[in-house]
Amino acid sequence: MEKMMGFQQAAAVLPPRLRQMAMDLPQRVQGSAEEIRLRSGGGAAVLCAGEELPLGGGAVTAQDLSQTLELASRFSVHAVMDQLRRGYLTLAGGHRLGLCGTAVMREGEIYTFRHLSSINIRVARQVKGVARPLLEQLTCDNRLCSTLIFAPPGLGKTTLLRDFIRAVSAGEGTAPMRIGLADERGEVAALWDGAPQLDVGPRTDVIEGCPKAEGMLLLLRSMNPQVLAADEITAPEDISALTQAAGCGAALLATAHGGGREDLTRRALYRELLSAGVFQRLLTIVQKGAQRHYQVEVLK
Amino acid sequence: MIRLLGSVIILVGAGFLGLKAASALHRGTRSVEGVLTSLELLERELAFHLTALPQLFQDLSARAPEPGSHLFSACAREMNAGRCLSDVWPRLLEETPELDGVLSQALSPLGQVLGRYEAEGQQQAICAVTGQLRQLLSYRRGEALRLGKVYRVLGLSAGAALVVLLW
């Protein structure tokens, strides 16, 4: 039921014609839909279990795409320009609308899109409880140890991070702690009108839309977090901010992209991250068949 | 006695008509002032907070003076119902009391700009409209000052002249 409501919330930004067709889909499809895809000149489709099911209703027009963007931005392009430049918009409910089209460049950066060619609405799914069995290995003296979640893209690092934040913030399996979350791209908490659309726990303060390093330092200065969390460590400034936070006594929770454990020693950025010695646990996610396995390693 | 009473009624009635005409001029001035203040608030909020329009209109409807308050409230209502501002703007201008033809005409380009461009673009459009409105305000203030006195005196004089004729 919750999944179906999530789909309907995501479909609410579609133009009335397509919205009605989405709402008319069988409950089973609505409940398992992962994405809604619109391609100019092509048909609208819903992605379920890796398969695109046509939504019907004929070809999607440029008008349909611009109307979807208008509805998604609440008729306020100025309020979402920063997100638009990165090619996505966060919607109410934490759903995410991705855009493609003819980009307008200014000073070497995407300024806006002149014509839209495709829109992809990813239906937000929160997997609550996924972190719970791992927490025991990540705590010492009932306190969370600084942990780096390391895995290739698409294996659920952000989902796991979000659930760790929720659990620690709520005091599930550990003492409840104040968490500062630097959510640069709004993927973890998905703030909407200041309220997190995805459950990140009752003791979590979120800063969104600013570079992680800056956000983490701001959280340290202003919110006195016991745990500092950030998604996707990608820059030397992030490592510097994490080192500073560790020096202030905050436990750290962060994710990083990588193909395998060996990437941590191969890539200069991650070598630096490890040599900083700020993490006590390394959690790697490995896909074996349809199953995901979590491995926790104690770092020296 | 009845003649005297009738004369007084004519004098007061004519004077009232003169005052009413003069107050209509002042009302026109106040409308422009109200719209100007409302647009200035809108411009500042757009520049500073980058708030989404439905929320911004909702917030400003409580803070802006009339007729801006009425217009903003109607805009918030329509946008929250999923209607695009450019589609409903002309109708909302028409339906807002105290917005005369000249004011509506000055405001009409905003319907095609608000919410559709970056904040700077919208600010420029608001500035262009407020520039026009300032000219209109200055003109209307002059008219109210000049013609307001004329209408008041004219009302009383016309009443007095009628009384003299009747006597």
Chai-1 contact restraints between the chains, C-beta under 6 A:
chainA,res_idxA,chainB,res_idxB,connection_type,confidence,min_distance_angstrom,max_distance_angstrom,comment,restraint_id
A,R74,B,A52,contact,1.0,0.0,6.0,A-B,restraint_1
A,R74,B,P54,contact,1.0,0.0,6.0,A-B,restraint_2
A,F75,B,L53,contact,1.0,0.0,6.0,A-B,restraint_3
A,F75,B,M79,contact,1.0,0.0,6.0,A-B,restraint_4
A,F75,B,C84,contact,1.0,0.0,6.0,A-B,restraint_5
A,F75,B,L85,contact,1.0,0.0,6.0,A-B,restraint_6
A,F75,B,G115,contact,1.0,0.0,6.0,A-B,restraint_7
A,S76,B,A52,contact,1.0,0.0,6.0,A-B,restraint_8
A,S76,B,L53,contact,1.0,0.0,6.0,A-B,restraint_9
A,S76,B,G115,contact,1.0,0.0,6.0,A-B,restraint_10
A,V77,B,R116,contact,1.0,0.0,6.0,A-B,restraint_11
A,H78,B,L50,contact,1.0,0.0,6.0,A-B,restraint_12
A,H78,B,E118,contact,1.0,0.0,6.0,A-B,restraint_13
A,H78,B,A119,contact,1.0,0.0,6.0,A-B,restraint_14
A,A79,B,L50,contact,1.0,0.0,6.0,A-B,restraint_15
A,A79,B,A52,contact,1.0,0.0,6.0,A-B,restraint_16
A,M81,B,E118,contact,1.0,0.0,6.0,A-B,restraint_17
